Amino acid sequence: MHRACAAAILSVLVALAQPPQAALQPPPSAAPGLEAAWDIAPVLQEIGEHAGRLLPALDRIDARAWVEQGASETYAEQLQLCKEQAKTLAAAARDLARNPEQLASSIDLFIRLESLDVMLLSLQEGIRKYQAPADAQALAALEAQDSASRERFERYIVNLANAREQELKVMDREAQRCRGLVTAPSAAPSKPVRKK
């Protein structure tokens, strides 16, 4: 009985530890709203490509000239951080597209997207004030081009987290069931009665 429970727990843990075979089929335990890996991978690739398209626009910004006009040095630092974040984001999105069911990597990518957005908003204010309002508008328009992919990716992360939560509930129920079987009192083996 102990071996059967241990084998069941081991098989569940092994199944969860292995990378999902998303390229073949969606996991059976996935929530109904969870997109298959092959459906979300192009979205991730588009997010990475969009981050790459931001780089030339960021290269056209001359924050040093702003500082000479009296702007805060922070704009130059933010510009550099935006460039680094866009490069990192592009690489991370490409990597995640190969195996999109990694929850931690998905959350990390989404946080990077949000961080880049905040910094870009600040840069747009600087562009409006120290460069040209039309340039700020162009950067805002370029940034907005990715909104559909981002929203779809955000929904995917929520559904992926729900699917993982359901998998953990199943594992926990099975572990509790096995623990109950292992710790249940068993009938003491009867001693053979010797006849005299």
Summary of the structure (lengths in Angstrom):
residues: 196
radius of gyration: 26.7
end to end distance: 35.9
largest distance: 112.0
contacts: 531
relative contact order: 0.16
helix: 75%
strand: 0%
